[in-house]
Amino acid sequence: MRVITCVFTLHNLWLVALAAVVCVGGGWVALELLRRARARQGVQRAGWLFLAAIAAGASVWCTHFIAMLAYDAQAPVTFDPLLTMISLLLVIGGSLLAFRMGIEGSMSRIGASGAFLGLSIAAMHYAGMTAYHVDGIVDWDGYYVLASVVISAACGAASLVALHKQRRYFGLLMFVAAVVGLHFTGMTAVSVTPFVTGAPLADAAAVAAMAVAVAGVAMLIVATGVASYMIDNDTAEKNVETLRQMALNDALTGLPNRTSYADYLEHELGRARLDGKHVAVIGMDLNNFKEINDLRGHDAGDQALKIIGGRLVSMLRDGEFVARIGGDEFSALKRFSDHRDLLDFVARLERELFASMRIEDFDVVPGASIGVSVFPNDGDTAARLIGNADLAMYRAKGDVTRAVCFYEADMDELARARRNLSLDLRRAIELDQLELHYQVQASVSGKQVLGHEVLLRWKHHERGFIPPAEFIPLAEETGTILVIGEWVLREACSEAAGWTDGGKIAVNISAVQLANADLPRLVHQVLLDTGLPASRLELEITESSIIQDKARSLHALRQIRALGVTIAIDDFGTGYSSLETLRSFPFDRIKLDRSFMTELEHSQQARAIVRAVLALGKSLDISVLAEGVETREQLELLESEGCNEAQGYFLGRPQPRGAVESDAVTVAAVA
């Protein structure tokens, strides 16, 4: 009751209202700045804490000063300027320390920091009262002084705890309560007895003007904090927008990126499900981009992508969308009802992609392979539609007569199966699905084992054993053959190194492996790692693999042969069968293709060819091994023609790893 009486009888209520406005406005700004500081780290956090402390201290101090001007002491009053400034520094410094302590941590720590904030406000108040000089006797009621300090500390603690719990308005209420409760409870503790009654007091108009000036300064300080907050907000919004643009758009072309494309596609599919329209998913892959990069450099490639991006955007109409997926891949979407609209869109895409462009001093036609799938006919999910468009695009890439292919289930599902098989093949080694089998190579008499050819087998987890004729070409197309080939070479050499009879091991080398300049080093390293003598390793190559890059291939073969490894030409008689190939490299063995064995018993022509190859080998001092021997009659015919070496099911079927010990193998079929 005494506090209420003090407020309404001893204060100018207009100035009290002004003080309240300053307190509420300044408190709100201070706490918002403190919230912003919580979201920052390092130097930025320190800066926001400083602004929050300035706003809090200035608003508290100005509230106190205006309220003191509103107080009617019934006696002349003066202010000590030094002590008044000290009181301001006390509350700013105390606020900064309290905010720094309570910006993070446990609730007890935050509550303690808030209590410290309340004590800082109390310290400012009573330092200010010390600067308040009255021409009279001032008495203090200790209980009210203590109560004012307790109120300030308790409300300060409640304010920071509420702010930490995201209860912003309650936090502001408690901050105002800390300031107002302290001030008016503290002023209730004061009683003034003037030395002289009737002495002239300060001019009321001048006091009011001073109060307004102080409030103006306070609001100016607070406004500085508000401006900083708003500038930061605006900067943050611009940064967010910039980041959003970076996240959703391709930096080089400005086109939407893969993420935007996926979002837009899902949106269009949802819309099409409701209105019954169609959505076309179109994949585009540039044909000549690699050549532009290789011949003119990456800057020219980037310029080409920018030009293409600009052209594609400029041709878009309602319901059309285009994006850069990555590298030289673009994708487009088309919402349509009439199929003719789709054909028109695809034609416009094709026209822009095949239009000549000038980059620096040369003209180039980028060209493209375009694949199209349509919702709902070709799929009802985004992933399925994109996959089907890709399959159609790859078909277009392999077709020299047309640039655009629409998805066709019968044709493209075969391609999908090959792609899936290719992915499985990449993991076959780590899943331990590959096996080596060994087929004996023996003398035609059957009395001597000459060595074994390594044959690769793949036991697929779903399909079982897959024929090499199916997966080896796939491995060569995808480049997986390099990894698989190295694994085969290492495993075979390691296995053969453990055989006790010292027999040879023959390993097939594909055209892709032979084209790899690192092959000689790999062979040498494998021999060192496994301990297999080079003379026990034979590499089998086909003539076609040499023809692809004859100079490089022969150079690699010479390096390998210099290690002591023997070289055999495989499948002789089915490819070029060029005498130039035999003349250009000293092969150690000719392997006569198995196709001649099937006709040997019934075809004089086949027998003549075999006889000619045997004569050629004898003339060049190259041993000849006949593949595919499956009957005793074939073996006897080979022997009659003077062939000394053979391989085939009649001599021995391929055996799995561990079952081949050369000294234990007998050619039972001949015995």
Secondary structure by P-SEA (a helix, b strand, c coil): caaaaaaccccaaaaaaaaaaaaaaaaaaaaaaaaaaaacccaaaaaaaaaaaaaaaaaaaaaaaaaaaacccccbbbbcaaaaaaaaaaaaaaaaaaaaacccccaaaaaaaaaaaaaaaaaaaaaaaaaccccbbbbbcaaaaaaaaaaaaaaaaaaaaaaaacaaaaaaaaaaaaaaaaaaaaaaabbbbbcccccccccaaaaaaaaaaaaaaaaaaaaaaaaaaaaaaaaaaaaaaaaaaaaccccccccccaaaaaaaaaaaaaaaaacbbbbbbbbbbbccaaaaaaaccaaaaaaaaaaaaaaaaaaccccbbbbbccccbbbbbbbcccaaaaaaaaaaaaaaaabbbbcccccccbbbbbbbbbcccccccaaaaaaaaaaaaaaaaacccccccccccccaaaaaaaaaaaaaaaaccccccbbbbbbbbbccccccccbbbbbbbbbccccccccccccaaaaaaacaaaaaaaaaaaaaaaaaaacccbbbbbbbbccccccccaaaaaaaaaaaaaccccccbbbbbccccccccaaaaaaaaaaaaaacbbbbbcccccccccaaaaaaccccbbbccccccccccccaaaaaaaaaaaaaaaaacbbbbbcccccaaaaaaaaaacccccccccccccccccccccccccccccc
